[in-house]
Amino acid sequence: MNRFTQEKASSHLLRRALGSIAGMCLVIAVMLWGISAVRTSSDNSRIDSLRQAIVRSAVHCYAMQGRYPESLDYIKEHYGVRWDPKKYIVDYEITGANLMPDVTVFPIGDKEVPHAG
């Protein structure tokens, strides 16, 4: 009878250990998902902030000079807006002298860009 009691106790300990391991895996998975969600939210905020800075600079230029900037280089030079070209592609499309330019910011991602030459 003592033999059966030991097997039952070791079986119970094994179930508890497996339950603990499964619980830890679940907690780790939830934490990783949360970190990923925060990172995505942060990246989206940076993209939105960059776009807003360019738009504000263009509007300021229009208010002061009566025209929108002709290029992103003008905005960089006169308004000090900077970004990392390895992380973001900025599309600045002029549709007319008195029309607000279309500004779009694209993240490049974690992939390395091949170097030319």
BATIPA-198117 format. One record per atom (N, C-alpha, C): x, y, z; atom name; residue in one letter. Coordinates in steps of 0.02 Angstrom, whole numbers, plus 32768, in hexadecimal, padded with zeros to 4 digits. Example, Ala and Ser with C-alpha at 12.3 -4.5 7.8 and 13.67 -1.06 7.14 Angstrom:
<recs>
      u      v      w   martor   nuti
   8294   7EE4   8186        N      A
   8267   7F1F   8186       CA      A
   8294   7F5B   8186        C      A
   8282   7F90   8162        N      S
   82AC   7FCB   8165       CA      S
   8285   8002   818A        C      S
</recs>
This chain:
<recs>
      u      v      w   martor   nuti
   8028   7FC5   8000        N      M
   8000   8000   8000       CA      M
   802B   803F   8000        C      M
   8063   803C   8020        N      N
   8090   8074   8023       CA      N
   80AC   8085   7FDD        C      N
   80B3   8051   7FB2        N      R
   80CC   805D   7F6F       CA      R
   809C   808A   7F47        C      R
   805C   8080   7F4D        N      F
   802B   80A7   7F27       CA      F
   8028   80EF   7F3F        C      F
   8032   80FA   7F7E        N      T
   8030   813D   7F99       CA      T
   806A   8167   7F7E        C      T
   80A5   814A   7F77        N      Q
   80DE   816E   7F5C       CA      Q
   80D3   8180   7F13        C      Q
   80B6   8152   7EEC        N      E
   80A9   8162   7EA5       CA      E
   8076   819B   7EA0        C      E
   8044   819A   7EC9        N      K
   8011   81CD   7EC7       CA      K
   8030   8211   7ED9        C      K
   805C   8213   7F0B        N      A
   807C   8251   7F20       CA      A
   80AA   826C   7EE9        C      A
   80D1   8240   7EC8        N      S
   80FD   8257   7E93       CA      S
   80D5   826E   7E56        C      S
   809E   824E   7E49        N      S
   8072   8262   7E12       CA      S
   8055   82A7   7E20        C      S
   8042   82B2   7E5E        N      H
   8026   82F3   7E71       CA      H
   805B   832A   7E6C        C      H
   8099   831B   7E80        N      L
   80CF   834C   7E7B       CA      L
   80DF   835C   7E32        C      L
   80DC   8329   7E07        N      L
   80EA   8334   7DC0       CA      L
   80B5   8361   7DA1        C      L
   8076   8357   7DB3        N      R
   8040   8382   7D99       CA      R
   8049   83CA   7DB1        C      R
   805B   83D2   7DF0        N      R
   8066   8415   7E0B       CA      R
   80A0   8437   7DE8        C      R
   80D5   8413   7DDB        N      A
   8110   842F   7DB9       CA      A
   80FE   8443   7D71        C      A
   80DA   8417   7D4F        N      L
   80C5   8427   7D0A       CA      L
   8095   8463   7D09        C      L
   806A   8467   7D3A        N      G
   803D   84A0   7D3F       CA      G
   8063   84E1   7D4B        C      G
   8095   84DE   7D76        N      S
   80BE   8519   7D83       CA      S
   80E4   852F   7D45        C      S
   8100   84FF   7D21        N      I
   8125   850E   7CE3       CA      I
   80F6   852D   7CAF        C      I
   80BA   8510   7CA9        N      A
   8089   852B   7C79       CA      A
   8075   8572   7C8D        C      A
   806C   857D   7CCC        N      G
   805A   85C0   7CE4       CA      G
   8091   85F3   7CD7        C      G
   80D0   85DF   7CE2        N      M
   8108   860B   7CD4       CA      M
   810D   861B   7C8A        C      M
   8102   85E8   7C60        N      C
   8104   85F3   7C17       CA      C
   80CD   8624   7C03        C      C
   8093   861E   7C20        N      L
   805C   864B   7C11       CA      L
   806D   8692   7C26        C      L
   808A   869B   7C61        N      V
   809D   86DD   7C79       CA      V
   80D2   86FC   7C4B        C      V
   8103   86D5   7C36        N      I
   8138   86ED   7C0A       CA      I
   811A   8701   7BC6        C      I
   80ED   86D8   7BAC        N      A
   80CD   86E8   7B6C       CA      A
   80A6   8729   7B6F        C      A
   8081   8733   7BA6        N      V
   805B   8771   7BAE       CA      V
   808A   87AD   7BB4        C      V
   80C1   87A6   7BD8        N      M
   80F1   87DC   7BDE       CA      M
   8110   87EE   7B9B        C      M
   8123   87BB   7B74        N      L
   8140   87C8   7B32       CA      L
   810E   87EA   7B04        C      L
   80D0   87D6   7B07        N      W
   809C   87F6   7ADF       CA      W
   8094   883F   7AF4        C      W
   8096   884C   7B34        N      G
   808F   8891   7B4D       CA      G
   80CA   88BC   7B37        C      G
   8106   88A2   7B3B        N      I
   8141   88C7   7B25       CA      I
   813C   88D7   7ADA        C      I
   8125   88A7   7AB3        N      S
   811D   88B2   7A6B       CA      S
   80E9   88E8   7A5D        C      S
   80B2   88E7   7A82        N      A
   807E   8919   7A79       CA      A
   8097   895E   7A8B        C      A
   80BE   8964   7AC0        N      V
   80D9   89A5   7AD4       CA      V
   810B   89BE   7AA0        C      V
   8134   8992   7A86        N      R
   8164   89A5   7A53       CA      R
   8141   89BD   7A14        C      R
   810D   899A   79FF        N      T
   80E7   89AF   79C4       CA      T
   80C6   89F3   79CF        C      T
   80AA   89FD   7A09        N      S
   808A   8A3D   7A1A       CA      S
   80BD   8A75   7A1A        C      S
   80F8   8A68   7A35        N      S
   812D   8A9A   7A37       CA      S
   8145   8AAB   79F1        C      S
   814D   8A79   79C6        N      D
   8162   8A85   7980       CA      D
   812D   8AAF   795C        C      D
   80EE   8A9F   7966        N      N
   80B9   8AC5   7946       CA      N
   80B8   8B0E   795F        C      N
   80C7   8B18   799E        N      S
   80CA   8B5C   79BA       CA      S
   8103   8B84   799B        C      S
   813C   8B64   7991        N      R
   8175   8B85   7972       CA      R
   8165   8B99   792A        C      R
   8146   8B6B   7906        N      I
   8133   8B79   78C0       CA      I
   8103   8BB4   78BE        C      I
   80D1   8BB4   78E9        N      D
   80A0   8BE9   78EA       CA      D
   80C0   8C2C   78FE        C      D
   80ED   8C2A   792F        N      S
   810F   8C68   7944       CA      S
   813A   8C85   790D        C      S
   815D   8C5B   78E8        N      L
   8185   8C72   78B0       CA      L
   815A   8C92   787A        C      L
   8123   8C71   7869        N      R
   80F6   8C8B   7837       CA      R
   80DA   8CCF   784D        C      R
   80C4   8CD3   788C        N      Q
   80A9   8D12   78A6       CA      Q
   80DC   8D4A   78A6        C      Q
   811B   8D3A   78B5        N      A
   8150   8D6D   78B5       CA      A
   815A   8D89   786E        C      A
   8159   8D5D   783D        N      I
   8161   8D74   77F7       CA      I
   8126   8D9E   77E1        C      I
   80EA   8D88   77F2        N      V
   80AE   8DAD   77E0       CA      V
   80AD   8DF2   7802        C      V
   80BE   8DF4   7843        N      R
   80C0   8E34   7867       CA      R
   80F3   8E64   7847        C      R
   812C   8E48   7834        N      S
   815F   8E72   7814       CA      S
   8147   8E8D   77D1        C      S
   8125   8E63   77AA        N      A
   810B   8E79   776A       CA      A
   80D6   8EB0   7773        C      A
   80AA   8EA7   77A4        N      V
   8076   8ED8   77B2       CA      V
   8095   8F1A   77CA        C      V
   80C8   8F15   77F4        N      H
   80EA   8F51   780C       CA      H
   810A   8F76   77D2        C      H
   812A   8F51   77A5        N      C
   8148   8F70   776A       CA      C
   8113   8F93   7740        C      C
   80DA   8F73   7737        N      Y
   80A3   8F92   7710       CA      Y
   808A   8FD2   7732        C      Y
   8085   8FD0   7773        N      A
   806D   900B   7798       CA      A
   809E   9045   7793        C      A
   80DE   9035   7793        N      M
   8112   906A   7792       CA      M
   8122   9082   774B        C      M
   8121   9053   771A        N      Q
   8139   9065   76D7       CA      Q
   8103   9062   76A1        C      Q
   80C9   9048   76B2        N      G
   8093   9045   7681       CA      G
   809A   900A   7651        C      G
   80C5   8FDC   7661        N      R
   80CE   8FA0   7637       CA      R
   80E7   8F66   7662        C      R
   80D9   8F2A   764B        N      Y
   80F1   8EEF   766F       CA      Y
   8138   8EE0   7658        C      Y
   8160   8EC1   7683        N      P
   81A5   8EB0   766F       CA      P
   81A5   8E82   7631        C      P
   81D6   8E8C   7607        N      E
   81DB   8E66   75C9       CA      E
   81F8   8E20   75D3        C      E
   821B   8E16   760B        N      S
   823B   8DD5   7615       CA      S
   8245   8DC8   7660        C      S
   8256   8D8A   766E        N      L
   8266   8D77   76B3       CA      L
   82A8   8D96   76C8        C      L
   82D5   8DA0   7698        N      D
   8316   8DBF   76A9       CA      D
   830B   8E06   76C5        C      D
   82DB   8E2A   76AA        N      Y
   82CB   8E6D   76C3       CA      Y
   82B3   8E69   770B        C      Y
   8289   8E39   7719        N      I
   826F   8E30   775E       CA      I
   82A7   8E1D   778D        C      I
   82D3   8DF1   7777        N      K
   830D   8DDD   77A1       CA      K
   8339   8E1A   77B0        C      K
   8348   8E40   777C        N      E
   8376   8E78   7782       CA      E
   835A   8EB2   77AC        C      E
   831B   8EC4   77A0        N      H
   82FF   8EFF   77BF       CA      H
   82D7   8EF2   77FF        C      H
   82C0   8EB5   7808        N      Y
   8295   8EA7   7843       CA      Y
   82B3   8E72   7871        C      Y
   82EC   8E56   785E        N      G
   830F   8E28   788A       CA      G
   82EE   8DE4   7896        C      G
   82C1   8DD0   786B        N      V
   82A1   8D8F   7873       CA      V
   82D2   8D5A   785B        C      V
   82E0   8D29   7885        N      R
   8310   8CF4   7875       CA      R
   82F1   8CB0   7882        C      R
   8308   8C7E   785D        N      W
   82F4   8C39   7868       CA      W
   832C   8C0C   784F        C      W
   832A   8BCF   7864        N      D
   835C   8B9D   7850       CA      D
   8345   8B7D   780F        C      D
   8369   8B8A   77D7        N      P
   8355   8B6E   7797       CA      P
   835C   8B21   7794        C      P
   837D   8B05   77C5        N      K
   8382   8ABB   77C8       CA      K
   8343   8A9D   77E7        C      K
   831C   8AC7   7809        N      K
   82DF   8AAF   782B       CA      K
   829F   8AC3   7808        C      K
   82A0   8AFE   77E6        N      Y
   8263   8B19   77C9       CA      Y
   826E   8B33   7782        C      Y
   823D   8B28   7758        N      I
   823A   8B47   7716       CA      I
   8202   8B7B   771A        C      I
   8212   8BB9   7707        N      V
   81E1   8BEE   7709       CA      V
   81CF   8C01   76C1        C      V
   8190   8BFF   76B2        N      D
   8177   8C12   7670       CA      D
   8155   8C56   7677        C      D
   816F   8C88   7653        N      Y
   8155   8CCC   7655       CA      Y
   8140   8CDD   760E        C      Y
   80FF   8CDD   7603        N      E
   80E5   8CE6   75BF       CA      E
   80C0   8D28   75BA        C      E
   80DA   8D53   758E        N      I
   80BB   8D94   7583       CA      I
   8087   8D8E   754C        C      I
   804B   8DA6   7559        N      T
   8015   8DA2   7527       CA      T
   8005   8DE6   7509        C      T
   801E   8E1C   7526        N      G
   8012   8E5F   750C       CA      G
   8031   8E92   753B        C      G
   803C   8ECF   7522        N      A
   805D   8F02   7549       CA      A
   8036   8F15   7588        C      A
   7FF4   8F15   7584        N      N
   7FCB   8F29   75BD       CA      N
   7FA6   8EEF   75DD        C      N
   7FB9   8EB2   75CC        N      L
   7F99   8E77   75E9       CA      L
   7FCA   8E55   7619        C      L
   7FAE   8E40   7650        N      M
   7FD7   8E1D   7683       CA      M
   7FF7   8DDF   7665        C      M
   8039   8DD8   766C        N      P
   805B   8D9B   7652       CA      P
   8043   8D5D   7677        C      P
   8045   8D25   7655        N      D
   8034   8CE5   7673       CA      D
   8073   8CC8   7693        C      D
   8070   8CBC   76D4        N      V
   80AA   8CA3   76F9       CA      V
   809A   8C5D   7712        C      V
   80C5   8C2D   7700        N      T
   80BD   8BE8   7717       CA      T
   8100   8BD0   7731        C      T
   80FF   8BAE   776A        N      V
   813B   8B92   7788       CA      V
   8134   8B46   778A        C      V
   8166   8B25   776E        N      F
   8167   8ADC   776C       CA      F
   81A1   8AC2   7796        C      F
   8193   8A92   77C3        N      P
   81CA   8A74   77E8       CA      P
   81EE   8A42   77BB        C      P
   8230   8A40   77BF        N      I
   8257   8A11   7798       CA      I
   8257   89CD   77B9        C      I
   8259   89CA   77FA        N      G
   8258   898A   781E       CA      G
   829C   8977   7835        C      G
   82A2   8938   784C        N      D
   82E1   8920   7868       CA      D
   830E   8901   7833        C      D
   82F8   88FD   77F6        N      K
   8320   88DF   77C1       CA      K
   8357   890E   77AE        C      K
   8392   88F3   77A1        N      E
   83C9   891C   778C       CA      E
   83C1   892F   7742        C      E
   83D2   896C   7733        N      V
   83CF   8984   76EE       CA      V
   8413   8975   76CF        C      V
   8412   8953   7695        N      P
   8453   8943   7675       CA      P
   8477   8983   7660        C      P
   84B8   8983   766A        N      H
   84E1   89BD   7657       CA      H
   84F4   89B8   760E        C      H
   84F1   89F0   75EB        N      A
   8505   89F2   75A5       CA      A
   8550   89FA   75A1        C      A
   856E   89D6   7572        N      G
   85B7   89DC   7565       CA      G
   85DC   89B6   7598        C      G
</recs>
